[in-house]
Amino acid sequence: MRRQVHSKEVKAAALQRLTDRGVTIEDIAEVVYLMQAPYHVGLKMESCIESVHAVLEKREIQHAVLVGTELDILAEKGLLTEPLQSIVESDEGLFGCDETLALGSVFGYGSIAVTTFGHLDKQKVGIIKKLDTKRGSGIHTFLDDLVASIASSASSRMAHRLRDEEEAERDKKLSAASDEDQQAG
């Protein structure tokens, strides 16, 4: 009988894998902060951290982290067959599977997440730049894109929540003004 893996085990494994590969929640939250600070006056790092945690609750993200980092680790150990070993090891520009895996988990957070992912993939902001296999040490062909995916999703989540908060505040003010008008009239 095949074992059904509990979601808590999957989440713990994904978080541990990020940690083992040198990525903290705070590292990802810093990227989120950089993406959202221009649009969110008074943004606090705690909000960015909370958003990253919320995104990491999604199984699709957890699965992507486990699959992608596993391929990076196997490549570091030279355990992939050729020509895949060389392609992953060199983070070949035309490979695209790393971006495809990461991009798949962004779609649930809308077009803002998709465009932010594209920006982060090209600009290599924060920890993403450190992880870029072409510039740094180790093999992080998948991990840099996965971190961009998590940061993009968390950033989009925050943008949508900010809009919801602004609308709720505006509705509250309109309701208060209406109540005042009715009392005065």
Secondary structure, DSSP 8 states (H G I E B T S, - for coil): ------HHHHHHHHHHHHHHTT--HHHHHHHHHHHHGGGSTT--HHHHHHHHHHHTT-HHHHHHHHHHHHHHHHHHTT-S-TTHHHHHHHT-TT--HHHHHHHHTTGGGHHHHHHHHHHHHHH--THHHHH-TTTSSS--TTHHHHHHHHHHHHHHHHHHHHHHHHHHHHHHHHHHHHHHHHHH-
